[in-house]
Amino acid sequence: MTFRPAEAFHPGEFLRDELDVRGWSQLDFAAITGRDTRTINEIIKGKRSITPEHALVFSKALGTTPEIWLGLEAQYRLWLATADNSDDDVVRRARLYAFPIRDMSLRGWIDQTASLAVVEKQVASFFGVTSLEIAPDVIPHAAKKSGERNLRPAQLAWLYRASHLAAHQQDIGKYSEKKLREAVTEMQALLVSPEDVRHVPRLLASAGVRFVALEGLSGLKVDGVCIWISDSPVIAMSLRFDRIDNFWFVLRHEIEHVLRGDGKGTPLSEIEPDSDLESPVTADNVSEQERLATEAAEDFCFPREILDMFVMNHSPLYSRTKIEAFASIHGRHPGIVVGQLHRRDLPYKNLRRLLVNVRQFVIRTAMTDGWGHMPQVG
């Protein structure tokens, strides 16, 4: 704890006392030190600061040290600087800006132009706490994320916004694992046409799963997340890679987390990192939960045994014609095949034109925040 004196005095007050003890007038002291009377008078009245030159000559005249006078001056100036409690505001703003305030304001989640006290209340309300001196709880979740293990402020804010959006979805029934597995089977028929991703929110809702399309904040490295509101699962996706292969892979990955109940109950302060689609999963870089979710996503996008056979017959001479024919036979969009081959031995730069965009179709039917959409929720 830092203690601050209730009041500090200008060094001129101490100089006056020293002159009184000696019976010197200001005129006398001016003559002794070689300074003009006006300077001495202004110092005693607190209108002029003690400079190093003043401190040196005063110490010689009064038998003290220069450090005493410079210390008195510094103490007084510091006291003046903190007299209006501006230091408290600095502490408050530093605590506030530990969160992505600018991005949250740009997205309309808070109003950064309001007073400091109002912004503090908005941010505290956003994170469900009464004061920013209380650390927000980490929502129970399991996420597909690249990079470091600890949640960063932008990721935490994104998770909370996802929970806000999900809580405002209406007509979502009780979660049913059986119905979700049936919905996954129905989704197999949607893998041919990019436009058919618009049916995903409806199919998930029929199983009691809430779906949110939430644009990421600056520096956010989260593809998707499975969170739980009580016993109600939520899948939120950032769609940061607007590609058909990424959409289906991340979606099925998060569905597997829901089916396994990952992240339910005990809050997790860290996220087990995943590789992105560009990086193959290995046993030493993911948890068991993430490995199982990734395997489920891979098999959903293309059954492993069938894809293995295609790779064995055509690697490394993949052609667009062969991929399109292979995809058509097995009821997949060719972009999904390319995405899976990129995870194997196809150079990442090859055949990228087949990785068509789907975000425009997703946000037509999903609860969406971002990309020009700004739902007004608490």
For each residue, the residues with C-beta under 8 A, 3 or more apart:
1:
2:
3:
4: 79 82
5: 8 75 79
6:
7: 79
8: 5 75 76 78 79 80
9: 13 14 72 76
10: 13 46 76
11: 14 15 43 50 69 72 73 76
12: 15 16 43 44 45 46 48
13: 9 10 16 17 44 46
14: 9 11 17 18 72
15: 11 12 18 19 40 43 44 58
16: 12 13 19 20 44
17: 13 14 20 21
18: 14 15 21 22 62
19: 15 16 22 23 24 25 26 28 29
20: 16 17 23
21: 17 18
22: 18 19
23: 19 20
24: 19 28 29 32
25: 19 28 29
26: 19 29 30 37 40 41 44
27: 30 31 37
28: 19 24 25 31 32
29: 19 24 25 26 32 33 35 40 61
30: 26 27 33 34 35 36 37 39 40
31: 27 28 34
32: 24 28 29 61
33: 29 30 40 57 58 61
34: 30 31 57
35: 29 30 39 40 54 57
36: 30 39 40
37: 26 27 30 40 41
38: 41 42
39: 30 35 36 42 43 48
40: 15 26 29 30 33 35 36 37 43 44
41: 26 37 38 44 45
42: 38 39 45 47 48
43: 11 12 15 39 40 46 47 48 49 50 54
44: 12 13 15 16 26 40 41
45: 12 41 42
46: 10 12 13 43
47: 42 43
48: 12 39 42 43
49: 43 73 77
50: 11 43 54 55 58 69 70 72 73
51: 54 55
52: 55 56 66 70
53: 56 57
54: 35 43 50 51 57 58 69
55: 50 51 52 58 59 66 67 68 69 70 73
56: 52 53 59 60 66
57: 33 34 35 53 54 60 61
58: 15 33 50 54 55 61 62 64 66 69
59: 55 56 62 63 64 65 66 68 69
60: 56 57
61: 29 32 33 57 58
62: 18 58 59
63: 59
64: 58 59 68 69
65: 59 68
66: 52 55 56 58 59 69 70
67: 55 70 71
68: 55 59 64 65 71 72
69: 11 50 54 55 58 59 64 66 72 73
70: 50 52 55 66 67 73 74
71: 67 68 74 75
72: 9 11 14 50 68 69 75 76
73: 11 49 50 55 69 70 76 77
74: 70 71 77 78
75: 5 8 71 72 78 79
76: 8 9 10 11 72 73 79 80
77: 49 73 74 80 81
78: 8 74 75 81 82
79: 4 5 7 8 75 76 82 83
80: 8 76 77 83
81: 77 78 86 87
82: 4 78 79 85 86 87
83: 79 80
84:
85: 82 88 89
86: 81 82 89 90
87: 81 82 90 91
88: 85 91 92
89: 85 86 92 93 116
90: 86 87 93 94
91: 87 88 94 95
92: 88 89 95 96 116 120 132
93: 89 90 96 97 116
94: 90 91 97 98
95: 91 92 98 132 133
96: 92 93 99 101 116 119 120 123 132
97: 93 94 101
98: 94 95 153
99: 96 104 123 127 153 156 157
100: 103 104 153 154 157 217 218
101: 96 97 104 105 110 112 119 123
102: 105 106 112
103: 100 106 107 154 157 217 218
104: 99 100 101 107 109 110 112 123 126 157 217
105: 101 102 108 109 110 111 112 113
106: 102 103
107: 103 104 161 215 217 369 370 374
108: 105 374
109: 104 105 126 157 161
110: 101 104 105 119 122 123 126
111: 105 114 118 119 122
112: 101 102 104 105 119
113: 105
114: 111 118 119 122
115: 118 119
116: 89 92 93 96 119 120
117: 120 121
118: 111 114 115 121 122
119: 96 101 110 111 112 114 115 116 122 123
120: 92 96 116 117 123 124 131 132
121: 117 118 124 125
122: 110 111 114 118 119 125 126
123: 96 99 101 104 110 119 120 126 127 132
124: 120 121 127 129 130 131 132 134
125: 121 122 128 378
126: 104 109 110 122 123 157 160 161 164
127: 99 123 124 136 156 160
128: 125 136 137 160
129: 124 132 134 135 136
130: 124 134
131: 120 124 134
132: 92 95 96 120 123 124 129
133: 95
134: 124 129 130 131
135: 129
136: 127 128 129 156 160
137: 128 267
138: 141 151 156 159 267 268 269
139: 159 160 163 227 228 267
140: 227 228 263 264 265 266 267 268
141: 138 159 225 226 227 228 263 268 271
142: 225 226 257 262 263 268 271 272 289 293
143: 222 224 225 226 263 271 274
144: 222 223 224 225 250 253 254 274 290 293
145: 155 221 222 223 225 271 273 274
146: 221 223 273 274 275 276 279
147: 221 273
148: 152 273
149: 270 271 272 273
150: 269 270
151: 138 155 156 159 269 270 271
152: 148 155 156 219
153: 98 99 100 156 157
154: 100 103 157 158 216 217 218 219 220
155: 145 151 152 158 159 220 221 222 271
156: 99 127 136 138 151 152 153 159 160
157: 99 100 103 104 109 126 153 154 160 161 217
158: 154 155 161 162 214 216 217 220 222 236 238
159: 138 139 141 151 155 156 162 163 225 227 236
160: 126 127 128 136 139 156 157 163 164
161: 107 109 126 157 158 164 165 214 369
162: 158 159 165 166 212 214 225 227 234 236
163: 139 159 160 166 167 227 229 234
164: 126 160 161 167 168 377 378
165: 161 162 168 169 212 214 236 367 369 375 377
166: 162 163 169 210 212 227 229 232 234 236 367
167: 163 164 229 377
168: 164 165 367 375 377 378
169: 165 166 172 205 210 367
170:
171: 205
172: 169 205 208 209 210 232
173: 176 205 206 208
174: 208 231 232
175: 180 207 208 209 231 232 233 258
176: 173 179 180 207 208
177: 180 181 259
178: 181 182
179: 176 182 183 206 207 208
180: 175 176 177 183 184 204 207 208 209 255 258 259
181: 177 178 184 185 259
182: 178 179 185 186 207
183: 179 180 186 187 203 204 206 207 209
184: 180 181 187 188 252 255 300
185: 181 182 188
186: 182 183 189 190 203
187: 183 184 190 191 200 203 300
188: 184 185 191 300 331
189: 186 192 196 331
190: 186 187 193 196 197 199 200
191: 187 188 196 248 301 331 332 333 336
192: 189 196 331 332 333
193: 190 196 333
194: 197 244 333 335 356 357 358 361
195: 198 361
196: 189 190 191 192 193 199 361
197: 190 194 200 244 247 248 358 361 362
198: 195 201 361 362 364 365
199: 190 196 202 203 365
200: 187 190 197 203 204 211 251 362 365 366
201: 198 204 205 211 365 366 367
202: 199 205 206 365
203: 183 186 187 199 200 206 207
204: 180 183 200 201 207 209 210 211 235
205: 169 171 172 173 201 202 208 209 210 211
206: 173 179 183 202 203
207: 175 176 179 180 182 183 203 204
208: 172 173 174 175 176 179 180 205 232 233
209: 172 175 180 183 204 205 233 234 235 255 258
210: 166 169 172 204 205 229 232 233 234 235 367
211: 200 201 204 205 234 235 236 237 366 367
212: 162 165 166 234 235 236 237 366 367 368 369
213: 236 237 239 359 362 363 366 367 368 369 370
214: 158 161 162 165 236 237 238 368 369 370
215: 107 238 239 369 370 371
216: 154 158 220 222 238 240 370
217: 100 103 104 107 154 157 158 220
218: 100 103 154
219: 152 154
220: 154 155 158 216 217 238 240
221: 145 146 147 155
222: 143 144 145 155 158 216 225 238 240
223: 144 145 146 237 238 240 241 246 250 274 276
224: 143 144 235 236 237 238 250 251 253 254
225: 141 142 143 144 145 159 162 222 235 236 237 254
226: 141 142 143 233 234 235 254 257 258 262 263
227: 139 140 141 159 162 163 166 233 234 236 263
228: 139 140 141 231 232 233 234 263 264 265
229: 163 166 167 210 232 234
230:
231: 174 175 228 264
232: 166 172 174 175 208 210 228 229
233: 175 208 209 210 226 227 228 258 264
234: 162 163 166 209 210 211 212 226 227 228 229
235: 204 209 210 211 212 224 225 226 251 254 255 258
236: 158 159 162 165 166 211 212 213 214 224 225 227
237: 211 212 213 214 223 224 225 247 250 251 254 362
238: 158 214 215 216 220 222 223 224
239: 213 215 242 247 359 362
240: 216 220 222 223
241: 223 246 276 277
242: 239 246 357 358 359
243: 246 247 335 339 355 356 357 358
244: 194 197 247 248 333 335 336 339 355 356 357 358
245: 248 249 277 301 335 336 338 339 340 342 355
246: 223 241 242 243 249 250 277 339
247: 197 237 239 243 244 250 251 358 359 362
248: 191 197 244 245 251 252 297 300 301 336
249: 245 246 252 253 277 297 298 300 301 339
250: 144 223 224 237 246 247 253 254 297
251: 200 224 235 237 247 248 254 255
252: 184 248 249 255 256 296 297 300 301
253: 144 224 249 250 256 257 274 293 294 296 297
254: 144 224 225 226 235 237 250 251 257 258 293
255: 180 184 209 235 251 252 258 259 296
256: 252 253 259 260 262 292 293 296 297
257: 142 226 253 254 260 262 263 289 293
258: 175 180 209 226 233 235 254 255 261 262
259: 177 180 181 255 256
260: 256 257 289 292 293
261: 258 264
262: 142 226 256 257 258 289 293
263: 140 141 142 143 226 227 228 257 268
264: 140 228 231 233 261
265: 140 228
266: 140
267: 137 138 139 140
268: 138 140 141 142 263 271
269: 138 150 151
270: 149 150 151
271: 141 142 143 145 149 151 155 268
272: 142 149 286 287 289 290
273: 145 146 147 148 149 285 286 290
274: 143 144 145 146 223 253 281 286 290 294
275: 146 278 279 280 281 282 285 286
276: 146 223 241 279
277: 241 245 246 249 339 342 343
278: 275 342 343 348
279: 146 275 276
280: 275 343 344
281: 274 275 285 286 290 291 294
282: 275 285 286
283: 286 291
284:
285: 273 275 281 282
286: 272 273 274 275 281 282 283 290 291 294
287: 272 290 291
288: 291 292
289: 142 257 260 262 272 292 293
290: 144 272 273 274 281 286 287 293 294
291: 281 283 286 287 288 294 295
292: 256 260 288 289 295 296
293: 142 144 253 254 256 257 260 262 289 290 296 297
294: 253 274 281 286 290 291 297 298
295: 291 292 298 299
296: 252 253 255 256 292 293 299 300
297: 248 249 250 252 253 256 293 294 300 301
298: 249 294 295 301 302 304 340 343
299: 295 296 302 303 304
300: 184 187 188 248 249 252 296 297
301: 191 245 248 249 252 297 298 332 336 339 340
302: 298 299 306 307 330 332 336 337 340
303: 299 306 307
304: 298 299 307 308
305: 308 309
306: 302 303 309 310 330
307: 302 303 304 310 311 337 340
308: 304 305 311 312
309: 305 306 312 313
310: 306 307 313 314 326 337
311: 307 308 314 315 341 344 345
312: 308 309 315
313: 309 310
314: 310 311 317 318 319 322
315: 311 312 318 344 345
316: 345 346
317: 314
318: 314 315 322 323 341 346 350 351
319: 314 322 323
320: 323 324 334 351 354
321: 324 325
322: 314 318 319 325 326
323: 318 319 320 326 327 334 337 338 341 351 354
324: 320 321 327 328 334 354
325: 321 322 328 329
326: 310 322 323 329 330 334 337
327: 323 324 330 332 333 334 336 337
328: 324 325 331 334
329: 325 326
330: 302 306 326 327
331: 188 189 191 192 328
332: 191 192 301 302 327 336 337
333: 191 192 193 194 244 327 336 337 354 356
334: 320 323 324 326 327 328 337 338 354
335: 194 243 244 245 338 339 354 355 356
336: 191 244 245 248 301 302 327 332 333 339 340
337: 302 307 310 323 326 327 332 333 334 340 341 354
338: 245 323 334 335 341 342 346 350 351 352 354 355
339: 243 244 245 246 249 277 301 335 336 342 343 355
340: 245 298 301 302 307 336 337 343 344
341: 311 318 323 337 338 344 345 346
342: 245 277 278 338 339 346 348
343: 277 278 280 298 339 340
344: 280 311 315 340 341
345: 311 315 316 341
346: 316 318 338 341 342 350 351
347: 350
348: 278 342 352
349: 352
350: 318 338 346 347
351: 318 320 323 338 346 354 355
352: 338 348 349 355
353:
354: 320 323 324 333 334 335 337 338 351
355: 243 244 245 335 338 339 351 352
356: 194 243 244 333 335
357: 194 242 243 244 360
358: 194 197 242 243 244 247 361 362
359: 213 239 242 247 362 363 371
360: 357 363 364
361: 194 195 196 197 198 358 364
362: 197 198 200 213 237 239 247 358 359 365 366 368
363: 213 359 360 366 368 371 373
364: 198 360 361
365: 198 199 200 201 202 362
366: 200 201 211 212 213 362 363
367: 165 166 168 169 201 210 211 212 213 375
368: 212 213 214 362 363 371 373 375
369: 107 161 165 212 213 214 215 373 374 375
370: 107 213 214 215 216 373
371: 215 359 363 368
372:
373: 363 368 369 370
374: 107 108 369
375: 165 168 367 368 369
376:
377: 164 165 167 168
378: 125 164 168
